[in-house]
Amino acid sequence: MKSILYKYRKFLAGFLVFSIIAISLFYSALKPSKTLPIYNPVDVNPELVDTTVQYVSKYHTIADFSFTNQNGKTITQKDYEGKIYVADFFFTTCGSICPKMTTNLVDVQKAFLHNPRVMLLSHTVFPEIDSVSVLKNYAELYDVNDKKWNLVTGDKKAIYTMARKSYLAVKQGKPDQLYDMVHTGNFVLVDSKRRVRGFYDGTQKEEIQRLIEDINWLLKDEKK
């Protein structure tokens, strides 16, 4: 028996290597390729969606917008045209989750600092407090790159509308206070066609890693 195995040792070794490669290729072929969903209002927690769009089940995209950034520049959808970007909602005096969120967005900024196809967009939910100068100080505190990341303020109604009708990411505040908002820890991933492709807990490092991986996937997918 040993002499037979010795005689055919090269054949058996080759067959074993071939089998391993074949099984690996077969597994790769059967394994489903990565995909990212396209989110519509019906796919999201109703608490985060304005009642006027909760029924929308397809073709949802981010609406046109116009806000003012930390440098006093008007920022519109044109500045994000054809870009993959991450949007969130915060306020500068928040002492709970906002510092973590901003620090984690800094990590995302670093990951794509030299890729012009990726940008960031942070909206204040307290525009009456977060003026241009306040946002500028906040941006300098966190080393925000002005070419990559806009911190924006503007009309509270417009911000509220974007938060709940476009980004599907902010809870409604007190019913007796018009356009009151309770921001969440959500980061929203938007693709180059203005579609929502993912939600991430902006306070969790593992979620930030998942966000970075999904952005890289989108970059490759949109090149095809």
N, C-alpha and C positions, 0 to 999 in steps of 0.2 A: 504493500500500500504506500509506504513511504517512498519507495523507488518510483512509483507512478506519479505521485505528487511532485517529486523532485524533477522528473522528466518533463512534466508539463507546467513547471513553476512560472515560466515566462508567460505562457498562454493564460494561466489563471490570474496572474498579476495584471495583465493587460485587460482581461475580461472584467476584473474587479474595478479597475480605473474607469473603463468604458461604462460600466453599470452605474457608478457614482455620478458620472457626468450626465448620463441619460436621465437618471432619476431627477437630478437637479434641474435640467432643462424642462423636463415634464412638469415638475412642480412649479417652475417659474411661469410656464405657459398657462397652467390652471389657476395660479394665484391671481385674484382680481387686482387690476392696476389701481393705483390711488386715484381718487376723485374727490372733488369738493362740491358740496351741494350748492345750489342757487336758492337763496332764501327769499320767500315772499311773506307778506304779513300773516297769512294763515298758518305759517310754520313756526311762529314765534309766540312766546308767552303773551297772552292778550293784555296783561298789565303794562306791557312795554309798547303797546301799539295804540295809536289813536283809533277811536271807534269808527271813524269815517273810512278807514282803509282795512279794517280787520278781515273783511271778506275777500280781499285781493289774493288770488291764488297763483297768478303767473304774470310775467313781464314787469315785475316791480324793479324800478331803478331809482337811484338817488336824484332828487329834484335839483333844479338850478338853485344857486344860492349866491349871496353877496354879503360878506362880512368884512371887518377890519382887523388886520393882524397886529402883532406886537410892534411893528414899525410904522403903523398908521397907513399901511397900504391896503387897498381894497382887494380882497381875495374872492374870486368867483370860481365856478366850475371849470372855466377855461384854464385856470392854473393847474388843474388836476386832470385835464383832458388827456386820455390815453395812459393815465398813470394807475398803478396799483397803490392803494393807500390804506392807512389805518386811521379810523376816526374814533374819538372818545369825547366824553363830557366831564368837566371838572370845575372847580373854582379855586382861586389862589389861597383863600383863607381856610380851606378844608384841612383839618388836622388829623383826619382819620385815614381814609384809603387813598386820597389824592397823592400824597408824597410817594407812596409805594407805586402807584400807577405811573406817575411821571418818571420815577427812577427806572421803571421797567421799560417805558417807552424810549428812554435814553439808550437802553440796550438794543432796542430795535433800530434806532437811529444809527448806532455804531455798526450794526450788522449790514446795513445797506447805505452807509455813508457815501460811497463812491458809485452807487447805482442810481442814475437819474430817473429810472422808471418807478422807483418806490418813494412815497412821501408819507407824511404824517399830518393830521389835522385835529387839533384839540379845541373844543368849543367851551366857553365858560357858560355856566348855567346862572350866573349872577352878573350879568353885564352892567348892572347899576353900580357894582363895586369894582369889577375888573375892567378898568379903563385901559387905554393903550399903554400908558406909562406903567401901570401896575403889571400888565402882561409882559412888558419889556423887562422889568426888574425880575419877574419870575423866570423869563426865558434865559436871562443872564445867569441866574442862580443855578439853573440846570444845564448850562452850556448847550442851549438849543441852537441848532444850525438853521439860520434863517432861510437858506435855500432848500432845506429838506422838510422843515417842520413849521407850520403856522399855528400860533395860538390866536384864536379869533374871538372878537366880541361884536356886539351889534344889537339890533332890535330883539327884545326878549321874545316877542311873539314869533319872530322868524326862526330864532334858535329852537324854541319849543316845537314849532312845526317840523323843522328838520329832524329833531331828536325822535319824535314819535311817529311821523309820517314817512320819513325816509330811512333813517338809520335803525329804527325799531329798537331803541336801546335805553330809553329813559322812562321812569315811572311818573305818573301824574301826581302832583302835589295836592295840597289842600283844595277841595272843590270850591271854597269860597274865595280863593285867590287866583284870579285869572292868569293862566300861563305859568303857574307855579310848577317847578320841576324837582324831582328827587333823583339826582344822578346815581347811576349804578357803577359797578366796577367793570363794565363791559368795554372791551375793545372790539371794534367792528372792522372786518376786512372787506374792502371794496375792490372789485377788479377793474380793469381798464374800460369795461363797458358799463360801468356805474352800477353793477349788480352786487348785492350783499352775498359774500361767500363764506363768512364765518364769524362766530362770536367767541370771545376769549375772556377769561377772568384776568383782568389787568393787575391783580394783586399777587398772582401766583407765578413763580418762576417757571414751573413746568409748562404752564399755559403759554408763557412768552416763547419758550422753546418751540412749542407746537405752532404758534403763530409764525415764527421765523421759518419753520419748515414749510408751512403752507404757502407763505409768500414765495419761497424758492420754487415750490411746485408750480405756482401760478406763472412765475417768470418763464419757466421752461415750457409750460403748457401753451402759453400765449405766443410762444415763438414758433410753434408747429404750423 
